[in-house]
Amino acid sequence: MSLKLSVPDMSCGHCVASITRAVQALDADARIEADLPVRQVTIDTAAAPDAVAAALREAGYENTPA
């Protein structure tokens, strides 16, 4: 499933790495594409959308569906 999230506090490569680690802790095969200028991530994962959103919040990144 593809999930697109707006992540307002994502501003650098470190943020992208943190988000990637958080998602891949749920689904090691997940693919994450980050668009820093618009602060959005597209995530292809088998994990539930609520679980992904919660993992990002736990990593320190508030997010909403984009």
N, C-alpha and C positions, 0 to 999 in steps of 0.2 A: 504494500500500500504506500502511496506517496502522500506525504504530509507537508504542508507549507506553513511555516510559523514566522510571525514577526517577532524579532528579538531586539527591542530598542537599545539595550545596553551592550550589544555586540559591536565592538569598535576596532578590533585588531586580530591579528593572527593567533594570539594567545587565547582570546575569546573563542575563536573557531576551534582550536585544539581542545579546549575545555568542554565545549559543546559536543564535539566528536567523541571524546572519551565517555561523557555521560550517556550518550545514545548507544555507543557500542558496548557499554556495560550491560545494557538491556538486550541488545541484539548485535552480536559480533559481526554479522554480515551486513549490517545497515550501511547505506551509502548516504553521505551528507554533502550537500552542496551549499556553500555559503555565498551570499551576495552582500558584501560589507557596505557598499554605498547605500543600499536600501534597507539594510539590517534585517534580512530575511534568510531563513534556511529552508531548504527543501530536503526532506528526509525520506528515503525509501527504506522501509522497515516492516518486519512482521510484528513488531511490538504494537500494543494498543496505543492509540493517540493520547489517551489520558495518562498512560504510564510515561510516555515520552515527554509530555509537557511537565509532569511532576519531576522527572529526572533533571530537566533543564532548570526548573525552579530550585531544586536541591543543590544544583551546581552554582546557583547565584544569578540565574538569568530568567527574569520574568518574560513571559511570552504569551502571545495570543494568536489565534488562527489568522493567516494572512489572506 
